[in-house]
Amino acid sequence: MRPLHQALADPLGVSEYVDPRSYLHVPVDFADDDAESRVDLPSHLAFTGTRSPR
């Protein structure tokens, strides 16, 4: 298992040495049941549709 920022580096097209805090946002209260994290995707990635969260 690799750290999330290293696993996302290739698909996002960023170096694994880029500070992950620039695109990964994990709230301080992440341990809470209703806490959510966020990944900001680079604008050069094009998606054809959207998926609803599970």
N, C-alpha and C positions, 0 to 999 in steps of 0.2 A: 504494500500500500504506500502510495506517495502522498505528500502534502497536496492539498487542493490547488494551491497556486502553481505548483509544478505540473500537475495533471492538466490544468487549463491552459498553460502557456502555449503549447502547440496549436490547439484548436482556436485560441483567441488571436494567434499570430503575434504574441508578445514574448519577449525574452523572459525566461524564468527568473532572471535577476532584477526585473522591474519590481518596484515596491508593490506588493499585492494590495496594500491599503489604498492604492489609487483606483482599484476596480472591485475589490471585495469589501463588502460592508457587513460586519457581524456586530450586532448590537451588544452592549454591555450585559443586558439581561437575557442573553441567548439561551441560558438554561431554563428560562421560564417556558411554560407550555405554549404560549401564544407568540413567542418571539420569532422573528423572521430574519433571514440573512438576504443579502442582495448582491448580485454580480452585475456590474455595468459592462455591457458588451461594447467593443469598439464599433464605431459607426460604419467601418468598411465591411462588416459582416452583413450579408443580405439573407433574410429568411423569407420563405414563401408563404408562411402561415404562422399562426400562433397556437400554442397549446395551453390549455387550461391547467392550473395547478391541480395536483391529485388531491 
